[in-house]
Structures are given as structure tokens and as C-alpha cells.
Amino acid sequence: MIGKPLFYTGAFCAVVVAAMLVATRSVTTAVRYEVARVRSPDLSQDAVLVEIPRGPPVRFNYTVYLERAGRNRQSGIDKETHSRPVAFLFGSRRSKCAFGASLRWLDSAHLSIEYMSALSAHVPANEHASSVIVSLMPGRADAGAENIGVPCPEPPVAPGTRN
């Protein structure tokens, strides 16, 4: 008789854990933040970097969109706000002390997405023949990037020179 209550307790725990996982996933995917917007040289469109917090082990994922210039939304981001994504970055860093990527227009037809490192980064196939060529540029640290949420290692100090 002990087997049946134990079975029901185990099944109940499994359902509770599954519900918590679904709830956590839906909360983390619903939150999006626009962290950078850069206008093209011809002023016709904006490159927009959107951050999607995920938590450990990959703290942040990023999506880059192209949209008409000036279509700025101040009150958060929803999926309908942006055009199709032109790049995805997972766990990318601008420097040792900052997550993210830097957006830089080389000219009105070329967008460079620069970052120091990423767990994964890719540009999806261009199904609709966009007039903008998007390039991923890993290995480019941004020395001016602010320290946001990442412990920045102290520079090494030579022995005997500590203050």
C-alpha cells in the first residue's frame, strides 16, 4: 500500500516541476530590451540590438533587426515592433566587462556587428533579398564598453608593486 501514495506524490512533484519550468520559460522569453539603435548613413533605416535575458549559464541573447528610421518604442519591446531579424548572438560580449555587441554602419548598404566573443552567432539566410549586407565581426573588443553585470577582472599587478 505504500507504493500507491509514493507514486502519486512523485507524479504530483513532476507536474509541479514541469509547470515551474514552463512558467519560467514564458517569463524569460517575454522580456526584451532595446539596448542599441544606430541610424544608417542615408538616414533611411535603423539597426536595432535587442537583449533577451536568459539567466545562467548564458546570461543574455541578442537579436539584431533592421527597421524604418525613427520607429522608436520607449516602453519595452514586443515581437510586432521589429522587422525580421538579421542576426542572432548568444552569450556575446563587447569586452571582458560588458555583454552585447556594437552596431556599426560601414555605409548605407553594409552593417557590421562587432563583438569580442560569443557562444554562438549567425546571420539567417536572406529570403527577401534585403538591400543591406550584414557582417559578423568577432574578436573586436569595445574598449569603451560600460561594465554592465559582468565582473571585470583586475589588471595583473607585478609582484612588489602593490600600493
Residue pairs with C-beta under 8 A, 6 or more apart in sequence:
28 52
28 53
28 54
28 55
29 52
31 52
31 53
32 50
32 51
32 52
32 76
32 77
32 78
33 50
33 51
33 52
33 53
33 76
33 77
34 48
34 49
34 50
34 51
34 73
34 77
35 49
35 50
35 51
35 62
35 100
36 47
36 48
36 49
36 100
36 101
36 102
36 103
37 46
37 47
37 48
37 49
37 72
38 46
38 47
38 103
38 104
38 105
39 45
39 46
39 69
39 105
40 46
40 47
40 69
40 105
40 108
40 111
40 132
41 105
41 107
41 108
42 108
43 69
44 68
44 69
44 108
45 66
45 67
45 68
45 69
45 132
46 66
46 67
46 68
46 69
46 70
46 71
46 72
47 64
47 65
47 66
47 86
47 103
47 105
47 111
48 64
48 65
48 66
48 67
48 82
49 62
49 63
49 64
49 100
49 101
49 103
50 62
50 63
50 64
50 65
50 77
50 82
51 60
51 61
51 62
51 99
51 100
52 60
52 61
52 62
52 63
53 59
53 60
54 60
54 61
58 90
58 91
58 119
59 91
59 99
59 149
60 91
60 92
60 99
60 100
61 88
61 89
61 90
61 91
62 88
62 89
62 90
62 92
62 100
62 101
63 85
63 87
63 88
63 89
64 85
64 86
64 87
64 88
64 89
64 101
64 103
64 111
64 113
64 134
65 82
65 83
65 84
65 85
65 86
66 83
66 86
66 111
66 130
66 132
67 82
67 83
71 81
73 81
84 128
85 124
86 111
86 123
86 124
86 130
86 132
86 134
87 113
87 121
87 122
87 123
87 124
87 134
87 136
88 120
88 121
88 122
88 124
89 101
89 113
89 115
89 118
89 120
89 121
90 118
90 119
90 120
90 121
91 99
91 118
91 119
91 120
92 99
92 100
92 101
92 115
92 116
92 117
92 118
92 119
92 121
93 99
93 100
93 115
93 116
93 117
93 118
93 150
94 100
94 101
94 102
94 115
94 116
94 141
94 142
94 145
95 116
95 141
95 142
95 143
95 145
96 116
96 141
96 150
96 152
96 153
97 145
97 146
97 147
97 148
97 150
97 151
97 152
98 142
98 145
98 146
98 147
98 148
98 150
99 148
99 149
99 150
100 115
100 145
100 148
101 113
101 114
101 115
101 118
102 113
102 114
102 115
102 140
102 142
102 145
103 111
103 112
103 113
103 114
104 111
104 112
104 113
104 114
105 111
105 112
106 112
109 131
109 132
109 133
110 132
110 133
110 135
111 132
111 133
111 134
111 135
112 135
112 137
113 121
113 134
113 135
113 136
113 137
114 137
114 140
114 142
115 121
115 136
115 137
115 138
115 140
116 138
116 139
116 140
116 141
116 142
117 138
117 139
118 138
121 136
121 138
122 136
123 134
123 135
123 136
